[in-house]
Amino acid sequence: MSKDLIIEQEYYLTGEEAMSERGAPQIQRIHGSYKDSAFILDRVYEGEYTDSDGETYYEGYQWMWDIAAEDENEEEIDVMEVVDLYEHDDYDRE
């Protein structure tokens, strides 16, 4: 049985591309569909810093629709409904 959340593609935007998109140092972009509604979801990282080990870290992030999934009434679905499924690996890959 197919799951409600389908992930088609994931990639990262960094540097100038991420800054021009969202004013952020890095963005994880996810293309998919939820209950047959296509979406693009961004995890926008904030507060970039480099630790003493030389690794880059972020103080936090927030989830935002780039293109929102919609319900059967064409109302925007709460972004956390999709994020919760994604974070619990409750999705199929296409």
C-alpha positions in Angstrom: 0.0 0.0 0.0 1.3 3.4 -1.0 1.9 6.1 1.7 0.3 9.6 1.7 3.8 11.2 1.5 6.0 10.7 -1.6 9.5 12.1 -1.7 10.7 12.6 -5.3 13.9 14.6 -4.8 16.1 16.2 -2.1 19.0 18.5 -2.5 20.8 21.4 -0.8 21.1 25.0 -1.8 24.1 26.8 -0.4 26.1 30.0 -0.7 24.7 32.7 -2.9 21.9 30.6 -4.2 20.5 30.0 -0.7 21.0 33.6 0.2 19.1 34.9 -2.8 16.3 32.3 -2.2 15.7 32.9 1.5 18.6 34.9 2.9 19.9 31.8 4.6 23.3 30.1 4.6 21.8 26.7 3.5 18.5 25.3 2.5 17.4 21.7 2.2 14.8 21.5 -0.6 12.4 18.6 -0.9 10.2 17.9 -3.8 7.3 15.6 -3.4 3.5 15.1 -3.1 1.2 14.7 -0.1 -2.2 13.1 -0.7 -1.7 13.7 -4.5 -0.8 17.4 -4.0 2.6 18.4 -5.3 4.8 20.5 -3.1 8.3 21.9 -2.5 9.4 22.1 1.1 12.4 24.0 2.4 14.3 23.4 5.6 15.9 26.9 6.1 19.0 26.8 8.3 19.9 29.8 10.5 22.8 31.0 12.5 25.8 29.5 10.7 29.0 29.1 12.7 32.2 27.1 12.5 33.3 25.1 15.6 36.9 24.6 16.7 36.9 21.3 14.8 36.5 23.3 11.6 33.0 21.9 10.9 30.1 24.2 10.0 27.0 24.0 12.2 23.7 25.9 12.4 21.9 27.3 15.5 18.6 26.1 14.1 16.2 25.8 11.2 12.6 26.4 10.2 10.4 24.5 7.8 8.7 26.6 5.1 6.7 25.9 2.0 8.2 27.0 -1.3 5.1 25.6 -3.0 2.5 24.4 -0.5 0.6 21.1 -0.6 -3.1 21.6 -0.7 -6.1 19.6 0.6 -9.1 18.6 -1.5 -10.6 22.1 -0.9 -7.4 23.8 -2.2 -6.5 25.0 1.3 -2.9 25.0 2.3 -1.9 22.0 4.4 -0.1 22.8 7.7 3.6 22.3 6.9 4.1 20.4 10.1 1.7 17.7 9.0 4.2 16.8 6.2 7.3 17.5 8.3 6.2 15.0 11.0 5.8 12.2 8.4 9.1 13.1 6.9 11.0 13.2 10.2 9.5 9.8 11.1 10.5 8.3 7.8 6.8 7.6 7.0 7.0 8.1 3.3 7.8 6.4 0.0 10.4 7.4 -2.5 9.7 7.8 -6.1 
